[in-house]
Amino acid sequence: MTSLVQLQKKQEELERLQRDIERMKASEEVQKEMAFIEDLNQLLAKYNKTLADLAPMVPAKASAAAPAAGRRQRKLKVYVNPTTGEKIETRGGNHKVLKAWKAEHGNDVVEGWLQ
């Protein structure tokens, strides 16, 4: 594809995006949200506060400034030994008792004990 064709496609895409933006700005829902943000900023200014002052009250998902806290936590697995009734809760395979069960009964059998 030539540079000229790419340029034309990008310009068309830009025009389409600009039309979408104008349509969204004109929507009633966006108008309400913009009015809410404006009212909120006026209220914060009235009491000499900022959004950062509200951070402890804002849930973690709503805070754009809060980075993800490491990697995703693994799913909790619960194994119950049917012969002894012993119960193990683990998030990984590096569990002493779970390893012993797998060595004694086999991996497939122990995975069948998963609740």
C-alpha positions in Angstrom: 0.0 0.0 0.0 1.4 3.4 -0.9 1.9 6.2 1.5 -0.8 8.3 -0.3 -3.4 5.5 0.1 -2.4 5.2 3.8 -2.7 8.9 4.3 -6.2 9.0 2.7 -7.4 6.1 4.9 -6.1 7.8 8.0 -7.8 11.1 7.0 -11.1 9.2 6.5 -10.7 7.5 9.9 -9.9 10.8 11.5 -13.0 12.4 10.0 -15.2 9.5 11.1 -13.8 9.8 14.7 -14.4 13.5 14.7 -18.1 12.9 13.7 -18.3 10.3 16.5 -16.9 12.7 19.0 -19.4 15.4 18.0 -22.3 13.0 18.2 -21.2 11.8 21.7 -20.8 15.4 22.9 -24.3 16.1 21.8 -25.8 13.1 23.5 -27.9 13.7 26.7 -26.0 11.1 28.7 -22.6 12.7 28.1 -24.1 16.2 28.8 -25.3 14.9 32.2 -21.9 13.4 33.0 -20.1 16.6 32.0 -22.5 18.6 34.2 -21.9 16.3 37.1 -18.1 16.6 36.8 -18.4 20.4 36.6 -20.6 20.5 39.7 -18.2 18.2 41.5 -15.2 20.4 40.6 -17.1 23.5 41.9 -18.0 21.7 45.1 -14.4 20.6 45.6 -13.1 24.1 45.0 -15.6 25.5 47.5 -14.1 23.4 50.2 -10.5 23.7 49.0 -10.3 20.0 48.2 -9.0 17.9 45.3 -9.9 14.5 44.0 -6.7 13.2 45.7 -8.2 14.2 49.0 -11.1 11.9 48.2 -8.8 8.9 47.2 -9.5 6.9 50.4 -13.2 7.0 49.7 -12.9 6.1 46.0 -12.9 2.3 45.2 -9.7 1.0 43.8 -11.2 0.2 40.3 -12.4 3.8 39.9 -9.0 5.2 40.7 -7.0 5.7 37.5 -3.9 6.6 39.4 -3.7 3.3 41.3 -1.5 0.8 39.5 -2.3 -2.9 39.4 -0.9 -4.6 42.5 1.3 -7.2 40.9 0.0 -10.3 39.1 -3.4 -11.8 39.4 -4.0 -14.0 42.4 -4.5 -17.7 41.6 -7.8 -19.5 42.1 -8.2 -21.2 45.4 -8.4 -25.0 45.1 -9.9 -27.2 47.8 -8.9 -30.9 47.9 -10.6 -33.4 50.2 -9.1 -36.8 50.8 -12.1 -39.2 50.7 -10.4 -41.8 53.0 -9.3 -39.5 55.8 -11.6 -36.6 55.3 -8.6 -34.2 55.4 -9.1 -30.9 53.6 -6.5 -28.8 51.9 -6.9 -25.3 50.5 -4.1 -24.1 48.2 -3.5 -21.6 45.4 -0.6 -23.5 44.0 0.9 -26.9 43.5 3.8 -26.4 46.0 1.9 -27.7 49.0 3.6 -30.3 51.2 0.6 -32.5 51.9 -0.7 -32.2 48.4 2.6 -33.4 47.0 2.6 -36.3 49.4 -0.9 -37.3 48.3 0.1 -37.1 44.7 3.2 -39.2 45.3 1.1 -41.8 47.2 -2.1 -41.9 45.1 -1.1 -40.5 41.7 -1.8 -37.1 40.2 -5.0 -38.1 38.3 -6.6 -39.6 41.5 -5.8 -36.6 43.6 -7.0 -34.1 41.0 -10.3 -36.0 41.2 -10.6 -35.0 44.8 -10.8 -31.3 43.8 -13.9 -29.7 45.1 
